[in-house]
Amino acid sequence: MASLVSLDKKAQTALLDGLAALARIFWGPGPESSREILQGSFLSPFEALESQVKYEQTDIFTDLKDIISGFGDESAIFQYLEEAYVRLFINSREGITAPLYASCYVDGTASDENAPLMGPPAVLMRKRFESKGLAMSETMHEPPDHLSIELEYLYFLLKKGWADNDPALLSEAVSFAGETMLPWVTNLRKRIADENRCRFYPLITSVAVSILAYLGRQTLSP
């Protein structure tokens, strides 16, 4: 297994940039993220990690680029992503396909959509924040186990762990990615695997799963 401690600066930067990009995309599409996707910079950190992460789907970037190339401007891709984001993750007449909250998945298994939002995963996330002296913004109205918040917390653990040469933070990053996030995000991916109207989200969720699995396999030995 690879060592998280000995990752070179280029790989560290790509991992951090990739996690930040994933967090942005799972907050929902916006003009800036749509522009980055259209221009190709959104995929850059993930492609830079290809030799390390070894994505489960080997042609995943070809498929993503094929989707992106079908749009001529950022407004068109924004509308495409927004419709699917709302339908899959927020609100739909047929029921939400895949809520973006860990509390909606019990023991790694997708539960029904009526699962309480502030379940044990949300309580644990709040405790994790408090243990690091962190606090959620007063303007943040999402439960703390939202996928983007968990990705941002993982980003924090890695960035501070590398900057401070702190093995405890890096160790928590490994366990948080592999044991806390990976099971429920894998099941979130399963729930959108058959989505055909917007393949972007199943594919980018697969990227997230591969990165979480990669981090979960790391060691702290030099």
Secondary structure, DSSP 8 states (H G I E B T S, - for coil): --BSTT--HHHHHHHHHHHHHHHHHHT---HHHHHHHHHTTTTHHHHHTHHHH--SSTTHHHHHHHHHTT-SSHHHHHHHHHHHHIIIII--TT--SS-SBGGGEETTEE--TTS-TTSHHHHHHHHHHHHTT----TT--S-TTBHHHHHHHHHHHHHHHHHTT-HHHHHHHHHIIIIIIHHHHHHHHHHHTT--S-THHHHHHHHHHHHHHHHHT-B---
